[in-house]
Amino acid sequence: MTGSVEGGRSGVDPPASGRSLYFTGPRTVRIEREAISGPDPDEVLVETRVSAVSSGTELLIYRGEMPRDLPADGSIDALTGDLSYPLKYGYATVGDVVATGSAVDDGWRGRTVFAFNPHESHFTATPDDLVPVPEGLSPSTAALLPTAETATTLVMDGRPRVGERVVVFGAGMVGLVTTSVLAEFPLERLTVVEPVAHRREMAASLGADETLTPDRAARVGERGDPAGADLVYELSGQPTTLDDAIDAVGYDGRIVVGSWYGRKRAETDLGGFFHRNRIDVSSSQVSTLAPDLRGRWTKERRLDTAWERLDDVAADRLVTHRVPFEDAAEAYRLLDEGPENALQVLLTYE
């Protein structure tokens, strides 16, 4: 953080130091003290209240399974450099503006805002990099905005049609919120495939017509006339699930891959019905909009849509653990030990 305390305006002086989380090696995180400087004239200083841990991307980084020479995220200013250790990471932070630079409107002071920012107790940003949290929405729910935005993107890229049979593999946070959005469409059937029982139960409560364990997923490809699913989402994070997705989808069906596998290899069987069935496999990633949508859609419009979807999900039900920031290492260990242990973990700052 740059600038000086004298450069900002605030009712109280900022603290002398804050805390930041660093991934320092495989399965190792550390909380470090860092000096806090006031905002530059065009910036504000934000004091964090809560940040959400991504059990997909962040677990890859925690486990050392990410491609380390890949840029952290070219679309997010707060994520600089590449994915090599040590690094700050995270992109779901909610806090309050506690100081404003001399060139920033005083109306920003005191606002609760969302930021695509790593896990840390204080940070500076320009107002353009912040998203005001809608009135009445809790900070815990607002921290799930990236999940809702990803789910919105997945549905936009999959283009579900009236009467289609749709399957979602994986009922983690992204899979569950995607299920919630898909449940609003007039589909013939919405199926969720997930090994963890309580996640299947959550999927059913969010609108899935049926939930299956992976060993029963093959039946999806045998049902219907014509047989198989029309649209399949692979959101499990496991490359082997791509084979299950190919088995589930029917002739001329579509598979949307929303998982990021990092350095895990996908040894997919393309020698069976894949070629003859004209199956379309595409990737979906929230950093960009699909080219054919850019004429009428902007990231701002998509973000507004994501807020609406988030309000419909009753997202607080998805938060299973709130962990003090100082105990972040325990939060990552909990997620690393298995998907049955936690769904959404929030780090809290006091």
N, C-alpha and C positions, 0 to 999 in steps of 0.2 A: 504494500500500500504506500502511496506517495502523498506528498503535500505536507502541510503543517497544521497543527491544531488551530493556530491563529487564522488559517484560511477558511475555517468553517464557522457556521453560526449555530449555536445550540444553547438550550437552557441550562445544560450541565456539561462539565468538561468530560471528554471521552476518557475511559480508563487508559492507563499507561501501556498495558499489554493485553493481548487477547490470546486465544488458543486455536491452533489449527491441527487438523488430522493429516498425517502423512502415511502413505503406504511405503514402507522402507525395504520390503523384501517379501518373498513368499510367506503368506500367513503371518505377517508382522505389520502392525500399525503402531504409530506413536503419536501422542498428543504433545505438541511443542508450543512453548510460549513465544509470541512474536510481538514486536512493538506495534502499537496502533498510532498511526498519524491521522490527522484530520483530513477531510476531503479537499481535493483540489477545487478551484472555483466552479468547475462544471460538474462536480460530483456530490454524492451524499454518502454519509456513513451509516451503515446498517448494523444493528445489533440483532443477532440471530435468536429466534425463539425455538425453532424446530427444523430438522432436516431429515429427509427420507433416504434410506439406504436402498439402492437398487440391488436386488438379489440376483440379477443377471449380470450386467456389465461389471459391477463392483466386485462380485465374487470371482469373476475371471481375473481381475487385477489382484485381488487378495490372494488367489491361488497361484499367481504367476503364469496364467494361461493366456495372457494377452500378447499380441504381436508388439514387441516393445519399440520398434521403430516407426509405428503408426502414429500420426498426430493425435493428440488427446481428443480434440474435437474442433475442427476448423470453423464450425458455425457458432461456437460459444466463446466469447472473448475471455471469460474467466478461466478457461481451460487452455493453457498455453503449453508449448513444448510437446514432447511425445509421451508414450506410455512406459518409459523406462523408470526404474526406481532411482531415487525416492521421488514421489509425486503426490500432489494434492489431487483429489478427485471427488466427484459428487456433482449433482446437477439439480437438486431439489431442495432449496433453502427458503424458509419464510422467516422474516424478521421485521423489526420496526426501524424506521428512519429516525436516527437520534441527532444527526447534525447535517447541515446543508452547506454547500459551498456558496461563495458570495454571488455567483452568477445563477444560482438555482432558485426557483420560486419557493418562497417560504411555505407554500401549501404542501410541499412534500414532507415537511417535518411532522413526525407523529404518525405517518401512514404505515399501515402494515402492507408489506410487499412480498412478492415472490421473485426469486432470482435463480437462474441457472448457474449456481455457484458451488464450489467445493464445501466440504464440511469445515466450518470455522466459526468462531464466536462473533467476529466482527469483520466487515469487509467494506470497501468503497466501490462505488459503481456510478455510472451516469444514469440519470433518469430513464434514458432510452433502453437501458439494459434491465430495467425493473418492470414488473407487472403488478399494479395495485390489486390487492386481494378484494374481491367483491364483498360488500357489506353483508354480514350475517354468516359468512363462511368461516369455519374455524381454521386456525393455522395448521392443525393436523390434517384436515381435509385438503387445504390449499397446497400442502407439500406433495400431494399426489397428482398435481397437475401434469407433470411429464408422462405419467402412466396413462392418464386420460387422453393426452395429446397423441401418444403412441397408438392407443386403441382407435382413436378417431382416424389416424392415418392408415392403419391396417384395414379398417372397414372401407375407407375411400378407395384404397388400392385394390381390394378384393371385389368391389362392386357387386355385392349380393343382390339377387333378383327375386322378384315375387315367386313364391312357390319352390324355391331351391332347397336342396338338402345341404346343410353346412356342418362341417366338423371342425372343432378346435382341439388340437393336441396341446395339452399343457394348461393347467389351471393355477399358474402362479399369478402374480398381480396383473401382468399384462393380459394373460389369458382370461382372467376373470372379468376385468373391465371390458375387454373386447367382447366377451360373452354378453355382458349387460347391454352393450350398444347393439349387437346383432339381434338380441331378443326383441328389439323394437321393430324389426322388419317382419313382414308377413311371410315367413319362411314355412316350408312344409315341415322341416324338422331341424332342430339345432342340437347337435350332439357334442359333448365335451368328454375327452379321453384324458384320464389323470389317475396315477397310481395311488395318491394319498386320499384317504377316505374323507377327511374333513374338508378338503378342497373340492372334492366332488359334491359334497353337501352344499358348499357355498355356491358352486356353479349352478346347482339346481335352484337355489333361492334367488339367483340373479337372472333366471329365465331360461336355462337350458331345459330342453324337452326330455333329454335323457343323458345320463352320465355312465361311462364305461371304464373299466380297468383296461390297461393296454393289452392284456391277453385276450380280451373279448373284442378288440377293435376291428379285427378282420371281418366280422359280420357286416360292418358298414358297407364294405365293398360288394357285398352279395345282395343287398336289398334294393328294391325299387325297380322301376321300369322307365327308362333304362337303368341298369344296375349301377350302384356306386354313388358317391357324393358328387355334387356339382362343384363345390368349393371347399377347400381344406386349408386351415391355418396351422402352420408348424410353429408353435410358441413354447416348446418344451425346453429348449436350450440343449437338447441332446441330438447330435448328428444322426444317430441310428434311427431316430423317429422319422426321418425322411423316407425310409423304406415303408414304414407303416402308413405314411401319408399317401405314397404312391399306390399302395394296396387299397386304400380307402376310396380314392377318387375314381370316378368312372370315365368312360370315353369322352374325350374333349373337355375334361375337367380342368380345374385351376387349383394350383397349390401356391399359397403365399407364405414365404418363409420370413418370419419376423424375428427369429432367434439370431443372436450373434454367437458364433461358436469359438471365437478367438483362435487359438492354435489347435483346437480339436479338429481332427480330420473327419470329413463325411465320406465314408466309403459306400456310396449309394449304389444299389443294384438297378442299373438302367438296361439290363439285358432281357428283362421279361416283357411285361405288357406296356411299359413306359413308352417305348417308341411307337408301337402299333396303335396305342390309345390316344396319341396326339395330346399328351398331357402337358400343360403349360406350367412351368415352375418359375416364379419371379420373387425377387427380394423386395422387402418393404422396410424403409428406414426413415425415422422421423426427422432427420436433419434437413431433408429436402422435400419438396413437393414433386409429385409425379409430373413429368413434362406436359402431359396432355391436360393437366388441371390448372396450369399456371396462368391461363388466360383469364380466369375468373376467381381463382383462389390465391390468397396470400397467406403467409404464416400467421399474420395477425387475425385474419378471418378464421383460420383453423383453430387458433388458440381460443378465440371467443366460443367456438363450437365445443372445444374441449371443456371449458368452464361449465357449459350447460350440461354436458354429459356427466361431469364430475358431481354436479349438484343432484343428478338423478340416481347416482349409484349408492348413496348413503355410505360414503367411503369410510367413515369411521369404523364401520363393522369389519373392514379389511385389515385394520391395524391391530396386530396381535401383541406387539411389544413396544414399550416406550423405555428407552435406555438412556441414563444420564451420559452426557458427552464424555465425561472422564472415563466411563466404562465401555467406550466404543470397541475396544479389543474383544470384550465379551460378546458384544452384539455380532461381530463378524464370525466369531467362533461358533455361536449359536446357529447362524445361517449356514456355515460351512459344514456342520455336522449332519445336515439333512433337511429336505423340504418339509418333513413332518414336524419340525421343531417350531417354525415360525412362518408367517406369511409376509406381512409388512412390518418392518422394524423402523421406528423413528428414533432419532437422537434428540434429546431434549437439552436445552441450555438454560441454566439458572445462575 
